[in-house]
């Protein structure tokens, strides 16, 4: 099939390369000409495992890039993957979605299907359909809209797209449904669950999924706060919860809370949408509140450990919002860094991939070239993002490098016993602190 993709951000670019891998011919457009030129020579604009390899494989073959929406004229299906950043009110800004759809429609042939892949509030498709009809009255029943929400996780995006746990398609006309089955035929043939709904249900499902996952994280973080007060162990509580198959073990990792471009933004947008629909979804605001408390709790531990923050050097290992990505949007690590800096501390950060974007986001952070450099003369090690390489940290050596022997493990990632043996006082999340005899 001939497919078009508008927007080459995280979702768009991953969509392009995976559709090319399925054997479709894909043309991707973006308004950023410089970015397209880089993509043409195989340069990826962000770090995502496996992306670079697929881009190299398909660029100038199954996958081509163009600055012009006109190039999408022959596409059977065009996926809109542009950003939907939050407005100050929390509602999603859909101007780019609207403009993209209008431009695509302006050049479209009959029976072009325009698909929302960006996360959009329920009701967007109805508005888009209006835009299409206004733009192309000549193709009134020959342009249609579908919703195909994305469930990929950053850091595992290629794997999630090539082998998804399910595909969700919302469409209201027979030909739109048939077209979408054509797009996903290679996965349907492999037995991947393919769920077809009406458009409003698909749009709402995406919000419901992200909010529920965020709820699970906040639930376990609230339990962590209780465990810290009761002397219980949140890791064991999570194990008990997870062994009930009605609950399941996933997304019950207590830590520094969720960040990224999806959960924080989607929660707010869902809250605004619910209010617009006349329902006060207070639970969503509680999820966000508990998430903020996770950063407060880490801050309190650092303060407890080093006493006055003024003039203290805090080594922060991990700056991205989660491992496997260089994305620092809404990163809880950076939120913690900001709060530490506000209170007079110096934060020396190290991240295997996200140092540069972190520095751009919080210029006051000092960036170290290695974990060891960050630790030198520091008064506290904060493990903020659980990059696998931090597991190999030589704690005995870290102890020698640091000014104070303190670790705040905001992701329960390091081995507490080992830290204790190396002479550290170790503050985990939702479990008792480990301290040498004081
Ligand atoms: C999330 C969803 O997982 C995807 O299904 C969805 O497609 C995507 O949003 C989206 O809407 O586009 P993503 O933001 O890439 O994906 O990352 P997640 O792996 O879900 O992690 C989100 C945050 O939650 C991270 O900061 C992570 O550290 C945190 N987290 C996750 C926890 O603190 N505990 C957990 O148990 C799981």
Boltz pocket constraint, residues with backbone or C-beta under 6 A from the ligand:
constraints:
  - pocket:
      binder: B
      contacts: [[A, 119], [A, 150], [A, 151], [A, 152], [A, 153], [A, 154], [A, 155], [A, 210], [A, 213], [A, 217], [A, 250], [A, 251], [A, 252], [A, 253], [A, 254], [A, 255], [A, 256], [A, 257], [A, 258], [A, 259], [A, 260], [A, 261], [A, 262], [A, 263], [A, 321], [A, 322], [A, 323]]
      max_distance: 6.0
